[in-house]
Amino acid sequence: MDIRLIETPEELTAVEELQRQVWSGNDIEVVPVHMFLAAIHAGGMVIGAFEEGVLIGFVFGFPGFDPSPQGLQPRFCSHMAAVHPDYRDAGLGFKLKRAQWQMVRQQGFDHISWTYDPLQSRNAKLNITKLGAVCNTYLPNYYGELRDGLNVGLPSDRFKVDWWVNSQRVRRRLGKRPRPPLDLAHYLSADVHRVNTTTLTELGVVAPQFLDPPVGSEPFLILEIPADFQSIKSADPTLAVEWRLHTRELFEDLFKAGYLVTDFVYLPGNQSRSYYVLSHGESTL
């Protein structure tokens, strides 16, 4: 496998086509070659993964700024990442993001941010658990109405995650000896408070239920999401919207209370389960 920068119109045409394969639906959602080229010429980058010369994944981003009390601070905006359906769950997304981490550090940035759907457990596992990004920003209906096959019919709520590329946390996750992942048993044995739970519907998919809100400022909380949100959307679109609004309310309240997402736990099996771990205050990092 060859992972490298993509900079020519000919190779960027393959990036257009891969978008159509990953996000099926309206072609108007596809980022065109000329937009990629404009971003590249302004300091952005498209990194591709190739197998025998065929593009099987890419990650795309560009420079930006964050407002702060000290004025605008530079950051790198990682806007898109895609892996061909035949290569999912093979670690390719991690390899592409790691290549981006290396190249962006060489540009002098220490902060990368991007958005993703907080109900997509595959993305949560990559972004939070494997890459070491954190989140305390919830963006309701951030992109408005999206028309691609993965997002149509739902409010486009997103997490904005922060990836502090020079932090010890991130270096440990991307090093040759990453820290062993924690599982649900670790948190339950520490009596970590659960803020919600699930029940099975007649269609055999999980529905959300609120539990008692946390009392005071517990150092850690766990919050459950569906392990396979796309299957819920296909089986019961109304329930998918219920999940969106349920988790929106919880995350917005918890972020206002000073919590941030710092870990994600996925339990495989016939009835897979997925949980975010939230820590109170940045000192818990």
Secondary structure, DSSP 8 states (H G I E B T S, - for coil): -EEEEE-SHHHHHHHHHHHHHHS-B-GGGS--HHHHHHHHHTT-EEEEEEETTEEEEEEEEEEEEE--TTS-EEEEEEEEEEE-GGGTTTTHHHHHHHHHHHHHHHTT--EEEEEE-TT-HHHHIIIIIIT--EEEEEETTTT-S--BTTTTTS---EEEEEEETTSHHHHHHHSSS------HHHHHHTT-EE-EEEEE-TTS-EEEEE-----S--SEEEEEE-S-HHHHHHH-HHHHHHHHHHHHHHHHHHHHTTEEEEEEEEE-STT-EEEEEEEESGGG-
